[in-house]
């Protein structure tokens, strides 16, 4: 008993020391621990439908994919895992959806009964909250808000599953699973056929589209919109939106609209995807294909049968991803928005980057460039490694790599055919995609070095 107590105290001291010295390292360590825990659970014999222990690499890949809310799979989720295994996957999605910094804050609260100043600053950076005193309550609000939205999506789906002649228990289970998976942009499906038999089902696909889109906006946007409705008068609440909220919603809407049009143009007459569908079903299928690359990962058609031009469009959408501090991956839409605004300002000859009556600091642009460069480097290196491991063509490998990095989950089928070495590469990429850019951006945002002596200015030739 004394040894157990000593071990607990030693572990608590280690966590508190990490929280003081390197909160980002604590967040990554906590996330690694969660991935390890769910890997162990999926290795249990009762987690598989056959009752046999899963291979380590398959359990690890599935656990990381679920915790990182990616959706890539190396085994068929609906047939390989038992009902208990699916519950484990669902719990992993739920925990992973809270985000790295939020998860670290929960751990800090549980261990030390408080959140330190440094940890508050990193969490505030991740959730884009300016008031450090509200971070502790924000964690609770995030849990309550996300759970409420997941249940709302499930309630919208439940009647449709009943109409599809499922029992009450099956309909409730599928509604809850899709509700949590959709809002957290996870892309996991509990049935072997997934959503492909329901390509033109508006009552089933539309709630999933809404869940993925809202989940991809991010908690700062959701909470800002909800609080603005309470504080502002009728029809004026949008004026209280923050610049981040306006940029995220506007850029997200434009990306969905552009993706909708392009996917419809590319796949409208493709007999292997949209070609045999009715006009209304084609509109729904193209909208679905436009929203899912935000990190949703669901598909109503076989992605492997899409045209290569559609893959390229999907690559671009996946790389951008969703909003900051959201369940989506990618470099984030606010990063893209800042870089586009900087290009416009430079083309006009403006010294300041401006949007919606606000001036964006130059250090935000530098941070955006750094995030894009790190993301592009991760995709490049991983693509080179997988090209050597698999011998597949670049378009297929690049699609899978970007899907893993952006924690999207769309796949051409390469993941299930990878050798173990390739699976480990995607495992590392999913983890880096979920935690790397986030902690990297937070670390850079807090690193503000003041210099008394500055070198003379000289401009190099650009372009």
C-alpha positions in Angstrom: 0.0 0.0 0.0 2.8 2.3 0.9 4.5 1.6 -2.5 1.3 2.5 -4.3 1.0 5.7 -2.4 4.6 6.6 -3.1 4.2 5.9 -6.8 1.1 8.1 -6.9 3.0 10.9 -5.2 5.9 10.5 -7.6 3.7 10.5 -10.6 1.9 13.6 -9.3 5.2 15.4 -8.8 6.3 14.5 -12.3 3.1 15.8 -13.9 3.3 19.0 -11.8 6.9 19.5 -12.8 6.1 19.0 -16.5 3.1 21.4 -16.2 5.4 24.1 -14.8 8.4 23.6 -17.1 6.8 22.4 -20.4 3.0 22.4 -20.6 3.2 21.5 -24.3 5.2 18.5 -23.5 2.7 17.6 -20.8 -0.1 17.8 -23.4 1.7 15.6 -25.9 2.6 13.1 -23.1 -1.0 13.0 -22.0 -2.2 12.4 -25.5 0.4 9.6 -25.9 -0.8 8.1 -22.7 -4.4 8.1 -23.9 -3.4 6.5 -27.2 -1.5 3.8 -25.3 -4.5 3.2 -23.0 -7.0 2.6 -25.9 -4.4 0.5 -27.7 -4.3 -1.8 -24.7 -8.1 -1.9 -24.5 -8.3 -2.8 -28.2 -5.8 -5.6 -27.7 -8.2 -7.4 -25.3 -9.8 -10.5 -26.9 -13.3 -9.2 -26.1 -12.7 -6.2 -28.4 -12.8 -8.2 -31.6 -15.8 -10.0 -33.1 -13.8 -13.2 -33.5 -12.7 -13.2 -29.8 -9.0 -13.4 -30.8 -6.5 -10.8 -29.8 -5.9 -8.2 -32.5 -2.5 -7.6 -34.0 -0.6 -4.9 -32.2 -0.1 -2.7 -35.2 -3.9 -2.9 -36.1 -4.9 -2.0 -32.5 -2.4 0.8 -32.3 -3.4 2.2 -35.7 -7.1 2.1 -34.8 -6.5 3.7 -31.3 -4.4 6.5 -32.7 -6.9 7.1 -35.6 -9.8 7.3 -33.1 -8.0 9.4 -30.5 -6.7 11.7 -33.2 -10.3 11.7 -34.7 -9.0 10.7 -38.1 -11.1 7.8 -39.3 -8.4 5.9 -41.3 -8.7 2.2 -40.8 -6.6 -0.9 -41.5 -9.4 -3.3 -40.7 -13.2 -3.1 -41.4 -14.6 -1.3 -38.3 -18.1 -2.8 -38.6 -17.1 -6.4 -38.9 -13.7 -6.8 -37.2 -14.5 -5.2 -33.9 -17.1 -6.4 -31.4 -19.8 -4.3 -29.8 -17.4 -3.6 -26.9 -14.6 -2.8 -29.3 -16.9 -0.2 -31.0 -17.7 1.3 -27.6 -13.9 1.6 -26.9 -13.5 3.3 -30.3 -16.4 5.7 -29.5 -14.9 6.6 -26.2 -11.5 7.2 -27.8 -13.2 9.6 -30.3 -15.0 11.4 -27.5 -11.8 11.9 -25.5 -9.7 12.9 -28.6 -12.3 15.4 -29.6 -11.6 17.5 -26.6 -8.2 18.5 -28.1 -4.7 18.2 -26.9 -4.6 21.3 -24.7 -8.1 20.8 -23.3 -7.1 17.2 -22.4 -3.9 18.5 -20.7 -5.9 21.0 -18.7 -8.3 18.3 -17.5 -5.3 16.2 -16.4 -3.8 19.3 -14.7 -7.1 19.9 -12.8 -7.4 16.2 -11.8 -3.8 16.1 -10.5 -3.1 19.5 -8.9 -6.7 20.7 -8.5 -5.7 23.9 -10.3 -4.4 25.1 -13.7 -1.0 26.9 -13.5 -0.4 30.2 -15.3 1.7 28.7 -18.0 -0.8 26.0 -18.6 -3.6 28.6 -18.8 -1.7 30.6 -21.4 -1.2 27.5 -23.6 -4.8 26.5 -23.2 -5.9 30.1 -23.9 -3.7 30.0 -27.1 -5.3 26.7 -28.2 -8.9 27.8 -27.5 -8.3 31.4 -28.6 -9.5 32.7 -25.2 -8.1 36.0 -24.1 -9.2 35.8 -20.4 -6.9 33.5 -18.6 -9.2 33.3 -15.6 -12.0 31.7 -17.7 -9.9 28.8 -18.9 -10.9 26.4 -16.1 -14.6 27.1 -16.7 -14.1 27.0 -20.4 -13.0 23.3 -20.2 -16.3 22.5 -18.5 -18.2 24.5 -21.1 -16.4 22.7 -23.9 -17.5 19.3 -22.5 -21.1 20.4 -22.0 -21.4 22.1 -25.3 -19.8 19.3 -27.4 -21.9 16.6 -25.6 -25.1 18.6 -26.2 -24.4 19.1 -29.9 -23.6 15.4 -30.3 -26.9 14.5 -28.7 -28.7 16.9 -30.9 -27.3 15.3 -34.0 -28.2 11.9 -32.6 -31.8 13.0 -32.0 -32.0 14.2 -35.7 -30.7 10.8 -36.9 -32.7 8.5 -34.6 -36.1 8.8 -36.4 -34.4 8.1 -39.8 -32.8 4.9 -38.5 -36.2 3.8 -37.3 -37.6 4.4 -40.7 -34.9 2.3 -42.2 -36.4 -0.6 -40.2 -33.9 -0.8 -37.5 -34.9 -1.8 -33.9 -35.1 0.9 -31.3 -31.8 -0.3 -29.8 -30.0 -0.4 -33.1 -31.4 3.0 -34.2 -30.3 4.6 -30.9 -26.8 3.0 -31.0 -26.2 4.1 -34.7 -27.6 7.6 -34.0 -25.3 8.1 -31.0 -22.3 6.7 -32.8 -22.8 8.8 -35.9 -23.6 11.9 -33.8 -20.3 11.6 -31.8 -18.3 10.6 -34.9 -19.7 13.4 -37.0 -19.3 16.3 -34.6 -15.8 15.2 -33.7 -14.9 14.8 -37.4 -13.8 11.3 -36.8 -15.3 9.5 -39.9 -15.7 6.1 -38.2 -18.8 4.1 -39.2 -20.3 1.2 -37.1 -21.6 -0.8 -40.1 -19.7 -2.6 -42.9 -21.5 -0.8 -45.7 -21.2 2.6 -44.1 -23.1 5.4 -45.8 -22.7 4.2 -49.4 -26.3 2.7 -49.6 -27.6 6.2 -48.6 -26.0 8.4 -51.2 -29.3 10.3 -51.9 -30.8 10.1 -48.4 -31.2 13.8 -47.4 -32.6 12.9 -43.9 -29.6 10.9 -43.1 -26.8 12.8 -44.8 -27.8 16.3 -44.0 -27.5 16.0 -40.2 -24.1 14.4 -40.6 -23.1 17.3 -42.9 -24.2 19.8 -40.3 -22.5 17.9 -37.5 -19.2 17.8 -39.4 -19.4 21.5 -40.4 -20.3 22.8 -36.9 -17.6 20.5 -35.3 -15.0 21.8 -37.8 -15.6 25.5 -36.9 -14.0 25.1 -33.4 -15.1 25.7 -29.9 -14.0 29.4 -29.9 -16.4 30.1 -32.8 -19.3 28.0 -31.4 -19.0 29.7 -28.0 -18.6 33.1 -29.5 -21.7 32.7 -31.6 -23.8 31.3 -28.7 -22.7 34.1 -26.3 -23.3 36.8 -28.9 -26.9 35.7 -29.3 -27.4 36.1 -25.6 -25.8 39.5 -25.3 -26.9 41.3 -28.5 -30.3 42.3 -29.6 -32.2 40.6 -32.3 -30.6 40.7 -35.7 -27.4 42.4 -34.3 -25.6 39.5 -32.7 -23.3 39.0 -35.7 -21.7 42.4 -34.9 -20.4 41.0 -31.6 -18.5 38.2 -33.4 -14.8 38.2 -33.0 -12.5 38.6 -36.0 -11.5 34.9 -35.6 -15.2 33.9 -35.8 -15.9 36.0 -38.8 -12.8 34.8 -40.7 -13.5 31.1 -39.8 -17.1 31.2 -40.8 -16.6 33.2 -44.0 -13.6 31.1 -45.2 -15.3 27.9 -44.3 -18.5 28.8 -46.2 -16.4 29.8 -49.3 -14.4 26.6 -49.2 -17.6 24.5 -49.0 -19.3 26.4 -51.8 -16.2 26.2 -54.1 -15.7 22.5 -53.2 -19.4 21.8 -53.9 -19.2 23.3 -57.4 -15.9 21.7 -58.3 -16.8 18.2 -57.1 -20.1 18.4 -59.0 -18.3 19.5 -62.2 -15.6 16.7 -61.8 -17.9 13.8 -60.9 -21.3 14.7 -62.5 -20.9 12.3 -65.4 -18.6 9.8 -63.7 -20.5 6.5 -64.1 -18.5 5.0 -61.1 -19.7 7.7 -58.7 -22.4 10.3 -59.5 -23.2 9.3 -63.0 -26.2 7.1 -62.3 -27.7 9.4 -59.6 -30.7 11.7 -60.1 -30.2 15.5 -60.2 -31.1 16.0 -56.5 -28.9 13.1 -55.4 -26.0 14.5 -57.4 -26.4 17.8 -55.6 -26.4 16.0 -52.2 -23.5 13.8 -53.1 -21.3 16.7 -54.3 -22.2 18.7 -51.2 -21.3 15.7 -49.0 -18.0 15.3 -50.9 -17.2 19.0 -50.4 -17.9 19.1 -46.6 -16.2 15.8 -45.7 -12.6 16.9 -46.6 -12.9 19.5 -43.8 -11.9 16.5 -41.7 -15.2 14.6 -41.6 -13.9 11.5 -43.4 -17.3 10.0 -44.3 -18.1 9.1 -47.9 -21.2 8.1 -49.8 -19.3 7.0 -52.9 -16.2 4.9 -53.4 -13.3 7.5 -53.1 -11.1 5.1 -55.1 -13.4 5.4 -58.1 -13.2 9.3 -58.2 -11.3 11.1 -60.9 -7.8 12.1 -60.2 -8.9 15.8 -60.5 -11.3 15.2 -57.7 -8.5 13.7 -55.6 -6.5 16.8 -56.2 -9.4 19.1 -55.1 -9.9 16.9 -52.0 -6.2 17.0 -51.3 -6.3 20.8 -51.2 -9.5 20.9 -49.0 -8.1 18.3 -46.6 -4.8 20.2 -46.2 -6.6 23.3 -45.2 -8.9 21.5 -42.8 -11.2 23.2 -40.4 -11.1 25.9 -37.7 -8.6 26.4 -35.0 -9.2 24.6 -31.7 -11.7 22.4 -33.5 -12.1 18.6 -33.9 -10.8 19.1 -37.5 -7.2 18.9 -38.7 -5.2 20.6 -41.4 -3.4 23.9 -41.3 -6.8 25.5 -40.4 -8.9 28.0 -42.3 -7.9 31.0 -40.3 -4.3 30.3 -41.3 -5.4 30.3 -45.0 -7.4 33.4 -44.5 -4.5 35.4 -43.0 -2.2 34.4 -45.8 -4.7 35.3 -48.5 -5.4 38.7 -46.8 -1.6 39.3 -46.7 -1.4 38.6 -50.4 -4.2 41.0 -51.1 -2.6 43.7 -48.9 0.7 43.2 -50.6 -0.9 43.5 -54.1 -2.6 46.7 -53.0 0.6 48.1 -51.5 -1.0 48.3 -48.0 1.3 48.2 -45.1 -1.3 46.6 -42.8 -3.3 43.4 -43.1 -6.9 44.3 -42.5 -10.2 42.5 -42.3 -13.7 43.5 -40.9 -12.4 46.8 -39.6 -9.5 45.2 -37.7 -5.7 45.1 -38.2 -4.0 41.7 -38.1 -0.6 41.8 -36.4 2.5 40.8 -38.5 3.5 38.1 -36.1 0.2 36.3 -36.9 1.3 36.2 -40.5 4.7 34.8 -39.5 3.0 32.2 -37.4 0.7 31.2 -40.3 3.7 30.8 -42.6 5.5 28.6 -40.1 2.4 26.4 -39.6 2.0 25.9 -43.4 5.7 25.2 -43.8 5.7 22.6 -41.0 2.6 20.9 -42.4 3.9 20.8 -46.0 7.2 19.4 -44.7 5.5 16.6 -42.8 3.4 15.7 -45.9 6.5 15.8 -48.1 8.7 13.6 -45.9 5.9 11.1 -45.2 5.1 10.9 -48.9 8.7 10.1 -49.8 8.8 7.4 -47.2 5.6 5.8 -48.3 6.5 5.9 -51.9 9.6 3.9 -51.1 7.7 1.4 -48.9 4.7 0.8 -51.1 5.8 1.5 -54.7 2.4 3.1 -55.4 1.8 6.1 -57.6 2.2 9.6 -56.2 -1.5 10.5 -56.4 -2.6 7.6 -54.3 0.2 8.0 -51.7 -0.3 11.8 -51.5 -4.0 11.4 -50.9 -3.5 9.0 -48.0 -0.7 11.1 -46.5 -2.7 14.3 -46.5 -5.7 12.5 -45.2 -3.6 11.2 -42.3 -1.9 14.5 -41.6 -5.2 16.5 -41.8 -6.9 13.8 -39.6 -9.6 13.5 -42.2 -9.9 9.7 -42.8 -10.9 9.6 -46.5 -9.1 6.8 -48.2 -8.5 5.3 -51.6 -8.0 1.9 -49.9 -4.2 2.2 -49.5 -4.3 2.1 -45.7 -5.7 -1.4 -45.5 -3.1 -2.8 -47.9 -0.1 -1.2 -46.3 2.7 -3.3 -44.8 3.4 -2.8 -41.1 6.1 -0.3 -41.8 3.6 1.9 -43.7 1.1 1.6 -41.0 3.6 2.9 -38.4 4.4 5.8 -40.7 0.7 6.8 -40.9 0.4 6.4 -37.1 3.1 8.9 -36.6 1.7 11.2 -39.2 -1.8 11.1 -37.6 -0.3 11.9 -34.2 1.8 14.7 -35.5 -1.1 16.1 -37.6 -3.3 16.2 -34.5 -0.7 17.5 -32.0 2.3 18.8 -33.9 1.0 22.0 -35.5 -1.1 22.7 -32.5 1.7 22.6 -29.9 4.1 24.2 -32.4 1.8 27.1 -33.0 1.2 27.5 -29.2 4.9 27.4 -28.5 5.7 30.0 -31.1 2.8 32.2 -30.0 4.2 32.4 -26.5 7.7 32.9 -27.6 8.1 36.6 -27.9 11.8 37.6 -27.6 12.5 41.3 -27.2 15.8 42.6 -28.5 17.4 45.9 -27.6 19.9 45.9 -30.4 18.5 45.3 -34.0 20.5 44.9 -37.2 20.3 47.3 -40.1 17.5 46.6 -42.5 18.2 45.4 -46.0 15.7 43.9 -48.5 16.6 40.7 -50.5 15.2 40.3 -54.0 11.9 38.3 -53.9 10.4 36.6 -57.0 
